[in-house]
Amino acid sequence: MGSEVAKAKKRAESAFSEAVQQSYHNMAGVIPVDYTFRLWSRSIFEIYVEQWLTQLRSADAGWDWLDVSRRHKENKDVVVALFSRNRLSALCLIRASRARVLVRLLEGDPRPDCHMKGSRALLLLDLAATYGQRLGCGELHLQPVNDALAELYKTRFGFVDAVDGSGEPILKRSLR
């Protein structure tokens, strides 16, 4: 059983690495500034504390990302940091299963002068979709934190209202 878990973890890591490279390719020419995706680490935690915890954060977000990273260490769960110009621009929790990839949490830089505002969701949703495609998932699911964001995801990114397996409201989009 341990070798099957190790294989699944290796496959998820490979799929994520390929998704990052493909997403950079997908967004070439769309996003006019340099940016990088990085997986959660101790150094990201330190930057998060320095850059975000000194700011007033949205009542709809403001998650404890250290706790999120500790609680979500499954094979296909990833906490992704979006960086641009040495600035932590967004954090996102992506969870994959056999059938779907779920953007569980997405939080943008709380500072009002973030130059990536308006691009953060696009970049992270593209990364999540590409990761899901690499894993063979058929749908991208999203749990928006408020009605305004739900409307944005539906009008700008093509999501539709749905319910998940436990009856909770979600937004979804096909990856096929």
URCOR-V75195 format. One record per residue. N is the residue number from 1. RES is the residue in one small letter. PHI is phi in degrees with one decimal (* if undefined). PSI is psi in radians with two decimals (none if undefined). Layout:
N|RES|PHI|PSI / N|RES|PHI|PSI
This chain:
1|m|*|-0.66 / 2|g|-61.5|-0.63 / 3|s|-71.1|-0.54 / 4|e|-67.4|-0.70 / 5|v|-64.5|-0.76 / 6|a|-62.2|-0.70 / 7|k|-64.5|-0.75 / 8|a|-63.6|-0.72 / 9|k|-64.3|-0.76 / 10|k|-63.9|-0.71 / 11|r|-63.5|-0.75 / 12|a|-64.2|-0.73 / 13|e|-63.3|-0.74 / 14|s|-65.1|-0.76 / 15|a|-61.4|-0.70 / 16|f|-67.2|-0.79 / 17|s|-59.0|-0.78 / 18|e|-64.6|-0.67 / 19|a|-63.8|-0.70 / 20|v|-59.8|-0.85 / 21|q|-63.2|-0.74 / 22|q|-66.6|-0.68 / 23|s|-64.8|-0.71 / 24|y|-56.9|-0.76 / 25|h|-64.5|-0.79 / 26|n|-58.2|-0.67 / 27|m|-94.1|-0.03 / 28|a|-58.2|2.23 / 29|g|85.9|-0.24 / 30|v|-91.9|-0.73 / 31|i|-104.7|2.07 / 32|p|-80.8|0.01 / 33|v|-120.3|2.71 / 34|d|-71.6|2.50 / 35|y|-152.0|2.85 / 36|t|-140.5|2.67 / 37|f|-104.2|2.40 / 38|r|-137.2|2.55 / 39|l|-78.4|2.64 / 40|w|-53.7|2.40 / 41|s|-153.9|3.08 / 42|r|-61.4|-0.71 / 43|s|-66.8|-0.60 / 44|i|-68.3|-0.70 / 45|f|-57.2|-0.78 / 46|e|-63.1|-0.70 / 47|i|-66.8|-0.72 / 48|y|-57.2|-0.82 / 49|v|-62.4|-0.83 / 50|e|-67.3|-0.75 / 51|q|-93.7|-0.55 / 52|w|-104.9|-0.66 / 53|l|-75.4|-0.08 / 54|t|-94.4|0.05 / 55|q|-113.7|2.72 / 56|l|-74.4|2.21 / 57|r|-111.7|2.75 / 58|s|-58.2|2.47 / 59|a|-66.8|-0.41 / 60|d|-82.6|-0.13 / 61|a|-132.6|-2.16 / 62|g|66.5|0.59 / 63|w|-69.7|2.70 / 64|d|-84.7|1.68 / 65|w|-69.8|-0.44 / 66|l|-66.2|-0.78 / 67|d|-64.4|-0.74 / 68|v|-57.8|-0.82 / 69|s|-64.8|-0.59 / 70|r|-71.8|-0.68 / 71|r|-78.9|-0.32 / 72|h|-118.9|1.31 / 73|k|-114.9|0.40 / 74|e|-67.8|2.90 / 75|n|-53.6|-0.73 / 76|k|-108.8|0.23 / 77|d|-92.6|2.31 / 78|v|-135.5|2.42 / 79|v|-104.4|2.06 / 80|v|-110.4|2.39 / 81|a|-108.5|2.36 / 82|l|-104.3|2.15 / 83|f|-117.8|2.55 / 84|s|-153.2|2.31 / 85|r|52.9|0.83 / 86|n|59.3|0.45 / 87|r|-123.4|2.31 / 88|l|-74.2|1.88 / 89|s|-94.2|-0.47 / 90|a|-165.9|2.73 / 91|l|-128.1|2.55 / 92|c|-148.3|2.36 / 93|l|-102.1|2.11 / 94|i|-115.9|2.27 / 95|r|-124.9|2.24 / 96|a|-113.0|2.57 / 97|s|-131.8|-3.01 / 98|r|-63.0|-0.68 / 99|a|-99.0|-0.44 / 100|r|-148.8|2.81 / 101|v|-117.1|2.36 / 102|l|-117.5|2.20 / 103|v|-87.5|1.77 / 104|r|-81.3|-0.75 / 105|l|-137.9|2.47 / 106|l|-146.4|2.12 / 107|e|-132.1|2.26 / 108|g|-91.3|2.80 / 109|d|-48.0|2.16 / 110|p|-74.0|-0.21 / 111|r|-73.4|2.35 / 112|p|-67.3|-0.29 / 113|d|-98.8|0.38 / 114|c|-64.3|2.09 / 115|h|-74.0|-0.16 / 116|m|-95.0|-0.01 / 117|k|-58.1|2.32 / 118|g|95.6|-0.27 / 119|s|-115.8|-0.32 / 120|r|-60.5|-0.89 / 121|a|-63.2|-0.76 / 122|l|-55.5|-0.85 / 123|l|-64.1|-0.81 / 124|l|-73.4|-0.58 / 125|l|-68.9|-0.66 / 126|d|-63.7|-0.75 / 127|l|-61.2|-0.81 / 128|a|-62.1|-0.75 / 129|a|-63.4|-0.75 / 130|t|-66.7|-0.70 / 131|y|-60.4|-0.82 / 132|g|-60.5|-0.73 / 133|q|-62.1|-0.72 / 134|r|-63.5|-0.52 / 135|l|-88.6|-0.09 / 136|g|86.3|0.28 / 137|c|-72.9|2.60 / 138|g|-98.0|-0.29 / 139|e|-140.3|2.68 / 140|l|-109.1|2.17 / 141|h|-111.3|2.70 / 142|l|-145.9|2.47 / 143|q|-116.8|1.58 / 144|p|-69.1|2.64 / 145|v|-90.5|-0.20 / 146|n|-157.1|2.94 / 147|d|-66.1|-0.63 / 148|a|-63.6|-0.74 / 149|l|-68.7|-0.67 / 150|a|-58.7|-0.77 / 151|e|-64.6|-0.72 / 152|l|-60.1|-0.83 / 153|y|-63.2|-0.61 / 154|k|-73.8|-0.79 / 155|t|-79.4|-0.67 / 156|r|-89.8|-0.58 / 157|f|-115.8|0.04 / 158|g|78.0|0.37 / 159|f|-78.9|2.74 / 160|v|-128.9|2.72 / 161|d|-66.5|2.49 / 162|a|-159.4|-3.14 / 163|v|-128.4|2.58 / 164|d|-85.7|-3.07 / 165|g|-61.2|-0.41 / 166|s|-98.5|0.16 / 167|g|86.6|0.09 / 168|e|-80.4|2.46 / 169|p|-68.7|2.40 / 170|i|-141.7|3.06 / 171|l|-113.8|2.58 / 172|k|-141.8|2.78 / 173|r|-148.7|2.45 / 174|s|-71.4|2.53 / 175|l|-103.3|0.11 / 176|r|-98.2|none
